[in-house]
Structures are given as C-alpha cells and as structure tokens.
Amino acid sequence: MAKRELKVGLVQLEANPATEDFLERGIAGIREAAAKGATLVVMPELFRWPYFCQVMGPEQFKFAEPLDGPSVTALQPVAKELGVVVVTSFFEQRAPGLYHNTAAVIDADGTVKGYYRKSHIPDDPLYFEKFYFAPGDTGFKAFDTAVGRVGVLICWDQWYPEAARLTAMEGADIIVYPTAIGVIDAEGPEQHRLQREAWQIAQRAHAISNGCYVAAVNRAGREAELGFWGASFVAGPQGEMLVDAGSEPGVVVADCDLARSAEVRQWWPFFRDRRIDLYGGLTKRFGGQ
C-alpha cells in the first residue's frame, strides 16, 4: 500500500502565570514546527492565556472571543504562508452569557474548515470549567484537510472511548486533543505519575481500538496551583509511541504513515466485529436505569 505521509507538529507551550497573551509565542511555535517539516500543527488547549479555570470569577470572561477572533484570524495567514494545517484552541463567546471551549481547523490555504466545541466539561478542583463553558453541540467531527481527515476532541474528551469511536467513525485519519492537564501538589509524586501514565495509556488505547493515529498536546510548567506535566505525544494505530515531548516547553514532530491505519484495521478488524445491535445501553446513564 502506497505511503501517505503526515508530519504532526505539537507546540508544547510553557505555563502562563502572568496573564501574558501567548499568541505570538504560538505563532513562533507553528513556524518552528513547519521548519521541522510538520504539515499538521496542533496547539494546546486555550493556549493564548493562563488556564483561568483554576478560579471562578466574572473577570476571567475577558479572555473570550468570537469565532472570528484573533486566535483564529491571526493564524490563518500563517497557515497559508507555511502551507500547513493548524488546529487552534480558544475560549469562544457565542452570545452574551453563552461560552464554549472551542477548536478551529485551519487548512493549509488559510481557510477555516470548521469548528469543534468541547463536549465533556469537567468540574473538579482547579478545573472549574462548568462555570465557564456550555457543553458543545457540534457533535463529533472530522474535517477534510490538505493532509488528510483530521478529527478534533479537547482535553476531558480524551477519557471517553465513545468520543474517540464516534470521531473515528467520521473517517478521521488522526484524532488530535488540544489539552491543558496537570497535577496538584498535595496529591504527591506517586499519584502524579499514575495520572500522567493513565492519561497517555487511555489515548493510546483509543488509537488501538480505532486503528488510527492519536496526538495530544499539553502545556508545561507551573501555573498558580497546577503543575502542567507536558508529555505531549503522538501514538500510532497500534498504540506505539512515536514521540513524547517530555516535561519542558518545546516543539516536536512525528512522522506518520496514514496508510498504516488501513493495514492495521485489516489485522485487527474491530470495526468489522462491532456488535452495534447490542450497544443501545450506551445511551443510558448506568446499567438498565
């Protein structure tokens, strides 16, 4: 089978404790990824600003912007100039009092292929996202781009196999997860290790069970009460780790052969053997109730 080459660039930005606008740093990261050969570049979740969901307060809504705000429009000419596809994440103001955690897919010609709104919204200590974001209503989507069909999910979505499955069923060659995830000091180093490993294992399992590539890009470093662990990575369709960015800010690129997905699905025909006649219970909250 002829090779279908995709080079995935992950821009692992540093944490942002000083409320600096990281837009220019993000653009610099895209340029660095493209210089390293990337044809698809993925930004971290809400990359322009601090992870403001650590607190609940109306002043944080100043970070919100419309769909045609600078988190998208400033990257469109960059994508076109470099000839790369860019997935960018931002805090969307849809209407007064209605906000989403949103990602845009910008094609290599600078056009916006579409948007995905985060479906699963956490409400945990220091991750008070339900205060800010309404659950997304876009459904699970994949977008045709110059480099293949790109599926997009966001952070907390990554723990849900249903989200990965439905995105893969939309024909995604790769599923990307813009992410902001870290640890709380009081939990201790052993818990930190377990959480980080579980985070990667869960997404590598999505790659295996769907026979496609998976990429997650995080921020790195300290921000208020959270220590972001970085560890941005790309996994292949057998769950193999192609690149791991480690714990420091930086840009990494992984070589992917999209033709391998078809080959792996022939060896492991999970889509063939799915018992869709038995899965009605997935629409219930728990058990038969």
N, C-alpha and C positions, 0 to 999 in steps of 0.2 A: 504494500500500500504506500502510495507516494506521501512523503513527509509534508506536513502542514505546520510550518514553523510559527511559533508565537514566543516573543520575548516579553516577559512580565516584569515590570519595574515597580518596586514597593518603596515609597518615600516615608521612611520611619522618622518622623519629626520629633524633636525634643518636647518635653512638657513645657507648659507656658504659664508660669506663675505670676507674670507681671501684666497680664491683660494686653500684651502686645498683639497687633494684627500680624499674623504669620503668613499673609497672602504672598508676599514677596519671597519669603523662605520656601513656601510651597512651590512657587514658580521655579525657583532655583533648583529645587529637588527634581522637578519634572525635566528640566534641561539636563541635569546630571544623569538621570535615568536614560533619557534619549541618547546622550553621548555614549552611554554604555551599551547601546543597542536596543533598548526597550522599544517595543511597538505598542504596548498597553501599559499605562502608568496609573497606579491606584494610590489615592491619598487617604490618610487616616480619617476617622470619624470626627466631624466638627473641627477640622484641622486649623481653622483661622484663629480660634480663640481658646482661652482656657476651658477645661472641662467644667463648665459653670454649674452642672447638675449636682455638684457636691453640696450646694446650698439651695434653699428655696427662697426666692425673693423677686419682686417685680423688676428690680433694676437689671436683672440678667436678660430680660427680653430685648434690651438694646442690641444684642448680638444677632437678632433675627433679621431676615431679608427676604424679599420676594424671589420667585423663581428666576427672574432676570436680574438678580443682584450680582455683585462683583465676584462672589465665589464661583459663579458660572461664567459670566461675561468676560472677566479678566483672563480666564483660562482658554476661552475659545480661540483667540488669535494665536496663543502659544501652541495649542494642539495643531492648528493649521500650519503654522510655521515649521514645526518639527515633524509633522506628518505622523503624529501618534494619537492613539485613543486615550482619553483621560476619564477616570471616574473620580468625581469630586463630591465632597460631603459638606452639607451646610444646614443651618437652623432656618427652616422655612417659615415665613409668616404668610399663611394662606389667606387670612382675613383677620380683622380685629378680633382678638380672643381665640383664634384658631391657628395652631402652630404644629409643625411636623419636623421630624428628624429625617432629612431627605438626601438622596444622592442623585446626581445627574451623570449621564453618559454622554460625553462629547466625542464625536467621531474625528477621524484624522483630517477631515476637511474643515473642522471647526463648527460643524452643525451639531445641535443637541438632538440626540436620538430619542431621548425620553428621560423619565424620572421614576425613581422608586422611593416610596415612603416607608420607613421602618414599621414593621408590623407588630413585633413583640416589644413592649415598652416596660422596662424594669422599674421597680420601686424598692430599692434596697438601701442600706446605709451608705451614704455618699454617692448613690446613683439614683437621685430623686427625679427620674425622667418623667414620671406620670404628671408631675407638677407642670411640666413644660410642653409635652408632646401629646397630641392625639394619636391613636393608633392609625397606621397607614391604611389607605383604601385603594391602593393601586393594584393589589393582588401581587402574585409572584410572577416576575417578568424576566425575559431575556431579550437582548437588543442586538439586532444585526449591525455589525460594525465592519470597518475595513479589515480587521484582523480576526474576525470570527464572531460567533454569537456569545455575548457576554451577559451572564446573569449577575444580578446585584442583590445582596442582602446586607444588613447592617448589624454589627455587634451582637446584641442579645438574641437576634435571629439565629446566631450561629449554633445555639444549643438545641435547636428544634429540627429533628430529621425531616419532619413534614415540609418545612420551608425549603430545605435543600432539595428534597424529592420533587416538589412541585416546580421549582425553578429548573431543575434538570429536565423535567418533562416538557418544559417550554423550549427545549433544544439547546440549552446552554453548553457551550464548549468548555467554559470555565465559569466558576462561581466566585465572585470576589466579595470580601467582607471588610469594608471600612470599619475600624474598631477603635474604641478607647476603653482599655481594660487594665486594671492594676490591682494592687493589694493594700490592705490596711495594716499598719504596723502591729497592732495588738494581736493579730491572728498568728504571728510568728512564722519563722522561716520554713518549717516543715509544711504548714498549711499553704504558704506561698508557693512552694514547689508543687504540691499536689494540684493546686488550682491552675497553675500555668500548664502543667502537663495535661491535665484534663481538657483544658481549652484547645490545645493542639490535637490531642487524640480524638476529640469529638469531631473536629472538622476533617481530620484525615479519614475518619470513618465515613463522613459524607462523600469524600472523594471516591472511596472504595465502593460504597453501596450504590453510587450513581455512575461510576465509571467515567469520571470527568476530573479536570483539574480544579483545585480549590486554592485561593490565595486570601490571606488575611493580613492587614497592615495596621499596626498599632502605633501609639506614641511611646516615647521612652523617657524615663527620668521622673523627678519629683515634682509634684504639684499639690500644694496645700496638704491634705491628709492622705492623698493617694500616691503610691509609687507605681508608675506605669512600667510594666515589665518588658516592653518592646516585643522581641521574639516573633516579629513579622515573618511569615513563611509562605512558601508555595509547596503544595503536595500534588503528586501525580495521581493518575487514575487507579493505581494500586496502593495508594496511601504513602508512597515513597516521598521522603523529604528531599526536595530539590534545592532549597535554600532556606536558611534561617538567619535573620538579621542580627541575632544576639540582643544584648541589653543596651547598646549605645545607639544614639541617633545616627542615621546614615541611609544610603540608597543601595539596594541590592537588586539584581536582575537574575531571573531564572529562565532557562531555555526550555520550552515546552514543544512537544510534537503532538498536535491535536489529532493526528491520525491514530495515535496510540489508543485514544478513547474507544474508537470503533473496534480495534483489535482486542482490547481488554473486555469489552462487552460481549465479544464472541466467546472468550474463555469463561467469563463469569456472567451468564445471561440473566442477571437479576430482573431486568425489565420483562423478559420473556416469562419468567416464573412467578411474577407477582399475582396474588390471588385477589384481584380487585373486587370479586364478588363477596369477599369476607371482611372488607375493611370499613363497612358502614359505621362500626363502633367508634371510629376515629372522630366522628362529628359529635360525640358525647364528651362531657367533661371528665367522667371517670366511670369505668365499668358499665353496667346497664342502667345507670341512673342519669 
